Amino acid sequence: MKFGIFYEHQLPRPWTGESERQLLKDALEQVELADRLGFHAVWEVEHHFLEEYSHSSAPEVFLAAASQRTTNIRLGHGIIQTAPAYNHPARTAERVATLDLVSDGRVELGTGESATMQEMGGFGIDPELKREQWREGLEVVLRCMTEEPFGGHDGTYVSMPARNVVPKPYQKPHPPLWVACSRRETIHMAAQLGIGALTFSFIDPEEAKHWVDDYYATFEDEATPLSDAVNPNVACVTTFMCAETEEQAISMGLEGSNFFGYSLLHYVIQPHDPGVTNLWEEFEKNRDAMGFAVNTEAALASDGLEARVASGESGAQGLRGAVGTPAQIREFLLRYEEAGVDQVIFVSQAGKNRHEDIMSSLELFGREVLPEFMERDEKICADKAQRLRGACDKALARRGQGMER
C-alpha cells in the first residue's frame, strides 16, 4: 500500500499580507520532506472562491514548483475540474503535459466535477449538468493529449477546430487517470471507465473494503476505458497527525481535522457571504452543536483509531482518522491494506495545524511506520498486476470493439 499527502491550502482567518506566501512555502517544504521519506504522491486540489477552506486555485503552479524541489514523489492533480467553463480542455492538456515533461513523467491526472455553489455559480455551471460537462471535458482533454493533430470537436459543451495541441505528455499515452469519488455510485462509474478512484468520504477500512470489492468486480466485468490506458486503483483519504503519545497527536491535529470537516460541510450546505463570512469564527461558535468539537476524552476512550470519533454535545462524529501514535496508526493502516486499498492519502495541512507539527509528524511516520509498508508494496503490486492482467486486456478490447462500431 502506498501513501500520499493532500493539500487544500487551508487558511483560517485572520490573515495578514504574509499569510498566503508563508502557507505555500511551508507546504513546499513539507512536500520536499515527504519526497525524502519515500511518500508515493502529493495530491493538490483545485478549488475556487472557497476562502479559508481552500486557497488552492492554481494547482498546476504549486505542483510545478514542487516538481523542481523533488525527485521521486508523484505529482497528483487531486483534482482538476474538467467542466469546460472551469478549464478549457486544450489548456488543461497543455498544462498537464508541460508539468509531466518538467517532472520527468511524474503526473497523476485526477479529475472531478465540484460540489459547491460558490464554484459552480461563479463559473455559470448548472449543477444538474456538471457530470455531463466533466465527462465531455475530460474526453476532449485526452484527445488533445493523444491525437496528433487533435481532430477537432463539436459537442454540447466544447467546440474546437482541429489543431495540434503541444506539447504532448512524457507518459504515454497520458498520465494515469483518476476521478474524485464521494459515493459508491461514483466508485462504480470509475471502475466502468477504468479510472482510479480517489475517495473523499473519510470511511473506515471495513467500509472501504465494500467500496474496493465493488470497484474491482466492476472493473473486471465492465470496464471500457476512455483511452488506450487503464488505471485500476482505489485511494482513500484520512486526516493524519503522528506523535509519540496519543495526547500529543490529539493536541496537534484533532482541531485541524475537525475544521477540515466543518468547513467542507459549510460550503456544501450553508450560505456563504464572500469576503464577509468568517469561517473560523463560525467553526468556534457552532462546532459543538455540529459534531466537530475536539472531544479528547472520547478520542482517548476509543479502542483504536476510526475515521470518526464522538464529538461535542450532540454525540455526532467529527473526524479522527490517523491521528495518534505510530503504533495506533500502523494498526489503522494495516486494516486499509487488508481491505485492498491501494493508497492512503493523508490530510495534515488543515485548520490551524502548525507547520512544525506537520513536519515532525511526517518525520516520525517516515521513520517508524512507512518502511514496513514500502517493503511489502512491491510484492503486492506485482501480485495485483498478475491478477488483473486478463481484466486489463479485456477492458482495452472492449474499448476497441466500441470504437469499431
C-alpha positions as CSV (number, residue, x, y, z in Angstrom):
1,M,0.0,0.0,0.0
2,K,1.3,3.4,-0.9
3,F,0.9,6.8,0.9
4,G,0.3,10.3,-0.3
5,I,-0.2,13.7,1.2
6,F,-3.1,16.0,0.3
7,Y,-3.4,19.8,0.2
8,E,-6.3,22.2,0.1
9,H,-4.1,25.0,1.4
10,Q,-6.4,25.8,4.2
11,L,-6.1,29.3,5.7
12,P,-8.5,30.2,8.5
13,R,-8.9,33.8,9.4
14,P,-7.4,36.2,10.5
15,W,-5.0,36.7,7.6
16,T,-2.1,39.1,7.0
17,G,-0.4,40.2,3.8
18,E,2.2,37.5,4.5
19,S,-0.1,34.5,5.2
20,E,-0.6,33.0,1.8
21,R,3.0,33.3,0.8
22,Q,4.1,31.5,4.1
23,L,1.3,28.9,3.6
24,L,2.7,27.9,0.2
25,K,6.4,28.0,1.3
26,D,5.6,25.7,4.3
27,A,3.7,23.3,2.0
28,L,6.6,23.1,-0.4
29,E,8.9,22.3,2.5
30,Q,6.6,19.5,3.6
31,V,6.5,18.1,0.1
32,E,10.3,18.1,0.0
33,L,10.4,16.2,3.2
34,A,7.7,13.7,2.1
35,D,9.8,13.0,-1.1
36,R,12.9,12.3,1.0
37,L,11.0,10.0,3.3
38,G,9.6,7.9,0.4
39,F,6.0,9.0,0.2
40,H,4.5,8.0,-3.1
41,A,2.5,11.1,-4.1
42,V,1.5,14.6,-3.3
43,W,-2.1,15.5,-4.2
44,E,-3.2,19.1,-4.8
45,V,-6.8,20.1,-5.2
46,E,-8.4,22.8,-7.5
47,H,-11.0,25.0,-5.8
48,H,-12.2,28.5,-6.5
49,F,-13.6,31.1,-4.1
50,L,-13.7,28.8,-1.1
51,E,-11.9,31.2,1.3
52,E,-10.4,29.7,4.4
53,Y,-11.3,26.1,3.3
54,S,-9.1,26.1,0.2
55,H,-6.8,28.7,-1.3
56,S,-5.6,26.2,-4.0
57,S,-6.9,27.8,-7.2
58,A,-3.8,27.2,-9.3
59,P,-2.6,23.6,-8.5
60,E,-0.5,23.4,-11.7
61,V,1.7,26.3,-10.4
62,F,2.2,24.7,-7.0
63,L,2.9,21.3,-8.4
64,A,5.4,22.8,-10.9
65,A,7.2,24.3,-8.0
66,A,7.2,21.0,-6.2
67,S,8.5,19.2,-9.2
68,Q,11.7,21.2,-9.1
69,R,12.3,20.5,-5.4
70,T,11.7,16.8,-5.5
71,T,13.0,13.7,-7.3
72,N,10.6,10.7,-6.9
73,I,7.3,11.8,-5.5
74,R,4.3,11.6,-7.9
75,L,2.6,14.9,-8.6
76,G,-1.2,14.4,-8.3
77,H,-3.9,16.7,-9.6
78,G,-6.5,15.8,-7.0
79,I,-8.4,17.1,-8.8
80,I,-8.6,19.3,-12.0
81,Q,-12.1,20.4,-12.6
82,T,-12.7,19.4,-16.3
83,A,-16.1,21.1,-17.0
84,P,-15.1,23.5,-19.9
85,A,-16.3,26.6,-18.1
86,Y,-13.6,26.0,-15.4
87,N,-10.8,24.9,-17.7
88,H,-10.8,24.7,-21.5
89,P,-9.8,21.2,-22.4
90,A,-6.9,22.3,-24.6
91,R,-5.5,24.4,-21.8
92,T,-5.8,21.6,-19.4
93,A,-4.0,19.3,-21.8
94,E,-1.2,21.8,-22.4
95,R,-0.6,22.4,-18.6
96,V,-0.7,18.8,-17.7
97,A,1.7,17.8,-20.5
98,T,4.1,20.6,-19.5
99,L,4.1,19.5,-15.9
100,D,4.7,15.9,-17.0
101,L,7.7,17.0,-19.0
102,V,9.4,19.2,-16.4
103,S,8.8,16.4,-13.8
104,D,10.2,13.6,-15.9
105,G,6.8,11.9,-16.1
106,R,5.5,12.1,-12.5
107,V,2.0,13.4,-13.0
108,E,-1.2,11.7,-11.9
109,L,-4.2,13.2,-13.6
110,G,-7.2,13.3,-11.2
111,T,-10.4,15.0,-12.4
112,G,-13.7,15.9,-10.9
113,E,-16.9,17.9,-11.1
114,S,-17.0,20.2,-8.0
115,A,-19.8,20.1,-5.4
116,T,-20.2,23.7,-4.2
117,M,-22.5,26.5,-5.5
118,Q,-19.7,29.0,-4.7
119,E,-17.7,27.5,-7.5
120,M,-20.4,26.4,-9.9
121,G,-22.3,29.6,-9.6
122,G,-19.1,31.6,-10.1
123,F,-18.5,29.9,-13.4
124,G,-22.1,29.6,-14.5
125,I,-22.3,25.8,-14.3
126,D,-25.7,24.1,-13.9
127,P,-25.4,21.5,-11.1
128,E,-27.7,19.2,-13.0
129,L,-25.3,19.1,-15.9
130,K,-21.9,19.0,-14.1
131,R,-21.4,15.3,-14.7
132,E,-22.0,15.6,-18.4
133,Q,-19.6,18.6,-18.5
134,W,-17.0,16.7,-16.6
135,R,-17.2,13.8,-19.0
136,E,-17.1,15.7,-22.2
137,G,-14.3,18.0,-20.9
138,L,-12.2,15.0,-19.9
139,E,-12.7,13.2,-23.2
140,V,-11.5,16.2,-25.1
141,V,-8.5,16.6,-22.8
142,L,-7.5,13.0,-23.5
143,R,-7.9,13.5,-27.3
144,C,-5.8,16.7,-27.1
145,M,-3.0,14.8,-25.4
146,T,-3.0,11.8,-27.7
147,E,-4.2,12.9,-31.2
148,E,-1.6,14.4,-33.5
149,P,-3.1,16.6,-34.6
150,F,-6.2,16.8,-32.5
151,G,-9.1,16.3,-34.9
152,G,-11.5,18.9,-33.6
153,H,-14.7,18.5,-31.6
154,D,-18.2,19.9,-31.9
155,G,-20.1,18.8,-28.8
156,T,-22.6,20.1,-26.3
157,Y,-20.2,22.0,-24.1
158,V,-17.0,22.1,-26.2
159,S,-16.5,23.3,-29.8
160,M,-12.9,23.5,-31.1
161,P,-11.4,23.2,-34.6
162,A,-8.6,20.8,-35.5
163,R,-5.3,21.9,-34.0
164,N,-2.1,20.2,-33.0
165,V,-2.1,20.7,-29.2
166,V,1.5,20.8,-28.0
167,P,3.4,19.7,-26.0
168,K,2.4,16.1,-25.5
169,P,2.9,14.5,-22.1
170,Y,6.1,12.5,-21.3
171,Q,4.0,9.5,-20.1
172,K,2.3,7.6,-22.9
173,P,-0.5,7.7,-23.9
174,H,-1.0,10.2,-21.0
175,P,-0.6,10.3,-17.2
176,P,-2.7,7.9,-15.1
177,L,-6.3,8.9,-14.8
178,W,-8.3,9.3,-11.6
179,V,-11.7,10.7,-10.6
180,A,-12.9,12.1,-7.3
181,C,-15.5,9.9,-5.6
182,S,-17.7,10.7,-2.6
183,R,-20.3,8.0,-3.1
184,R,-20.3,4.3,-4.1
185,E,-22.1,5.3,-7.2
186,T,-19.1,7.3,-8.4
187,I,-16.7,4.5,-7.4
188,H,-18.8,2.2,-9.7
189,M,-18.6,4.7,-12.5
190,A,-14.8,5.0,-12.1
191,A,-14.4,1.2,-12.4
192,Q,-16.6,1.2,-15.5
193,L,-14.3,3.7,-17.1
194,G,-11.1,2.1,-16.0
195,I,-10.2,5.2,-13.9
196,G,-8.6,5.2,-10.5
197,A,-11.0,6.2,-7.7
198,L,-10.0,9.0,-5.3
199,T,-12.4,8.6,-2.4
200,F,-13.0,11.6,-0.2
201,S,-15.6,10.2,2.2
202,F,-13.4,9.6,5.3
203,I,-14.5,6.0,5.6
204,D,-13.3,3.3,7.9
205,P,-11.3,0.4,6.5
206,E,-14.2,-2.1,6.9
207,E,-16.4,0.2,4.8
208,A,-13.6,0.8,2.4
209,K,-13.5,-3.0,1.7
210,H,-17.0,-2.9,0.3
211,W,-16.0,0.0,-2.0
212,V,-12.8,-1.8,-3.1
213,D,-14.6,-5.1,-3.8
214,D,-17.3,-3.4,-5.8
215,Y,-14.7,-1.4,-7.7
216,Y,-12.6,-4.4,-8.8
217,A,-15.6,-6.6,-9.5
218,T,-17.0,-3.9,-11.8
219,F,-13.6,-3.3,-13.4
220,E,-13.2,-6.9,-14.3
221,D,-16.7,-7.3,-15.7
222,E,-17.5,-3.9,-17.3
223,A,-14.5,-1.6,-17.7
224,T,-14.5,0.2,-21.0
225,P,-11.7,2.8,-20.8
226,L,-11.9,6.3,-22.1
227,S,-8.5,5.9,-23.8
228,D,-5.9,3.3,-24.5
229,A,-4.9,3.0,-20.9
230,V,-6.4,1.8,-17.6
231,N,-5.6,2.7,-14.0
232,P,-7.2,0.2,-11.7
233,N,-6.6,1.8,-8.2
234,V,-8.5,2.9,-5.2
235,A,-7.2,5.6,-2.9
236,C,-8.7,6.7,0.4
237,V,-8.2,10.0,2.2
238,T,-7.9,10.3,6.0
239,T,-6.8,13.0,8.4
240,F,-3.4,12.5,9.9
241,M,-1.1,13.5,12.7
242,C,1.6,11.3,14.2
243,A,3.2,11.9,17.6
244,E,5.0,9.9,20.4
245,T,1.9,10.0,22.6
246,E,-1.8,9.9,21.8
247,E,-2.4,13.1,23.8
248,Q,0.3,14.9,21.8
249,A,-1.2,13.8,18.5
250,I,-4.7,14.8,19.5
251,S,-3.4,18.2,20.7
252,M,-1.5,18.7,17.4
253,G,-4.1,17.5,14.9
254,L,-7.6,16.9,16.1
255,E,-8.9,20.5,15.9
256,G,-7.5,20.9,12.4
257,S,-9.2,17.6,11.4
258,N,-12.5,18.9,12.7
259,F,-12.1,22.3,11.0
260,F,-11.5,20.4,7.7
261,G,-14.8,18.5,8.1
262,Y,-16.7,21.6,9.3
263,S,-15.5,23.9,6.5
264,L,-16.2,21.3,3.8
265,L,-19.7,20.9,5.1
266,H,-20.2,24.6,5.3
267,Y,-19.5,25.2,1.6
268,V,-21.7,22.3,0.6
269,I,-24.8,23.1,2.7
270,Q,-24.6,26.5,4.2
271,P,-24.9,30.1,2.8
272,H,-21.6,32.0,2.4
273,D,-21.2,35.8,2.1
274,P,-18.0,36.2,0.1
275,G,-15.4,38.3,1.9
276,V,-17.6,38.7,4.9
277,T,-18.3,35.2,6.4
278,N,-15.6,34.4,9.0
279,L,-15.5,30.6,8.8
280,W,-13.1,30.1,11.7
281,E,-15.4,32.2,14.0
282,E,-18.4,30.2,12.7
283,F,-16.5,27.0,13.5
284,E,-15.7,28.0,17.0
285,K,-19.3,29.1,17.6
286,N,-21.0,26.1,16.1
287,R,-18.6,23.1,16.3
288,D,-20.1,21.6,19.4
289,A,-23.6,21.5,18.0
290,M,-22.4,20.3,14.6
291,G,-20.4,17.5,16.0
292,F,-16.9,18.9,15.3
293,A,-15.7,19.7,18.8
294,V,-12.4,18.4,20.0
295,N,-13.5,15.7,22.4
296,T,-10.2,14.5,23.8
297,E,-11.9,12.3,26.3
298,A,-14.0,10.4,23.7
299,A,-10.9,10.1,21.5
300,L,-8.8,8.6,24.3
301,A,-11.6,6.2,25.3
302,S,-11.7,4.6,21.9
303,D,-10.2,1.1,21.5
304,G,-8.5,2.0,18.2
305,L,-8.4,4.6,15.5
306,E,-11.5,5.1,13.4
307,A,-12.3,7.6,10.6
308,R,-14.6,9.4,13.0
309,V,-14.9,9.9,16.8
310,A,-17.8,11.0,19.0
311,S,-17.6,14.8,19.4
312,G,-19.5,17.6,21.1
313,E,-22.8,18.0,22.8
314,S,-24.9,16.1,20.1
315,G,-22.8,12.9,20.2
316,A,-22.3,13.4,16.5
317,Q,-19.0,12.2,15.0
318,G,-16.2,14.5,13.9
319,L,-13.1,13.4,12.0
320,R,-10.3,11.4,13.7
321,G,-8.6,9.2,11.2
322,A,-4.9,8.6,11.6
323,V,-4.3,11.0,14.5
324,G,-2.3,9.0,17.0
325,T,0.9,7.2,17.9
326,P,3.0,5.3,15.4
327,A,1.6,2.0,16.8
328,Q,-2.0,3.2,16.6
329,I,-1.5,4.5,13.1
330,R,0.2,1.3,12.0
331,E,-2.7,-0.8,13.2
332,F,-5.2,1.5,11.5
333,L,-3.4,1.4,8.2
334,L,-3.0,-2.4,8.3
335,R,-6.8,-2.6,8.2
336,Y,-6.8,-0.5,5.0
337,E,-4.1,-2.7,3.5
338,E,-6.1,-5.8,4.4
339,A,-9.2,-4.2,2.8
340,G,-7.3,-3.9,-0.5
341,V,-6.9,-0.2,-0.6
342,D,-4.1,0.8,-2.9
343,Q,-3.2,4.2,-1.5
344,V,-4.0,6.1,1.7
345,I,-3.7,9.9,1.4
346,F,-3.1,11.9,4.5
347,V,-4.6,15.3,5.3
348,S,-2.4,17.2,7.8
349,Q,-2.5,20.7,6.5
350,A,-5.9,21.5,8.0
351,G,-7.3,24.3,10.1
352,K,-4.6,25.9,12.2
353,N,-2.3,22.9,12.4
354,R,1.3,24.1,12.7
355,H,4.0,23.6,10.1
356,E,6.4,22.4,12.7
357,D,4.0,19.8,13.9
358,I,3.3,18.6,10.4
359,M,7.0,18.2,9.7
360,S,7.7,16.3,12.9
361,S,4.6,14.1,12.3
362,L,5.9,13.2,8.8
363,E,9.4,12.5,10.1
364,L,8.1,10.2,12.8
365,F,5.8,8.3,10.5
366,G,8.5,8.1,7.9
367,R,10.9,6.6,10.4
368,E,8.7,4.2,12.3
369,V,5.8,3.2,10.1
370,L,6.4,3.8,6.4
371,P,9.3,1.4,5.7
372,E,7.4,-1.8,6.5
373,F,4.6,-0.9,4.1
374,M,7.1,0.1,1.4
375,E,8.8,-3.3,1.8
376,R,5.5,-5.1,1.2
377,D,4.3,-2.9,-1.6
378,E,6.5,-4.2,-4.4
379,K,5.2,-7.8,-4.0
380,I,1.6,-6.6,-3.5
381,C,1.8,-4.6,-6.7
382,A,3.3,-7.5,-8.6
383,D,0.6,-9.9,-7.4
384,K,-2.1,-7.3,-8.3
385,A,-0.7,-6.8,-11.8
386,Q,-0.7,-10.6,-12.4
387,R,-4.2,-10.9,-11.1
388,L,-5.6,-8.1,-13.2
389,R,-3.7,-8.7,-16.4
390,G,-6.6,-10.5,-18.1
391,A,-9.1,-8.0,-16.9
392,C,-7.0,-5.1,-18.3
393,D,-6.7,-6.8,-21.6
394,K,-10.4,-7.4,-21.8
395,A,-11.1,-3.8,-20.8
396,L,-8.9,-2.5,-23.7
397,A,-10.5,-5.0,-26.1
398,R,-14.0,-3.6,-25.1
399,R,-12.8,-0.1,-26.0
400,G,-11.5,-1.4,-29.3
401,Q,-14.8,-3.0,-30.1
402,G,-16.7,0.1,-29.2
403,M,-14.5,2.3,-31.5
404,E,-15.0,-0.2,-34.4
405,R,-18.8,0.2,-34.0
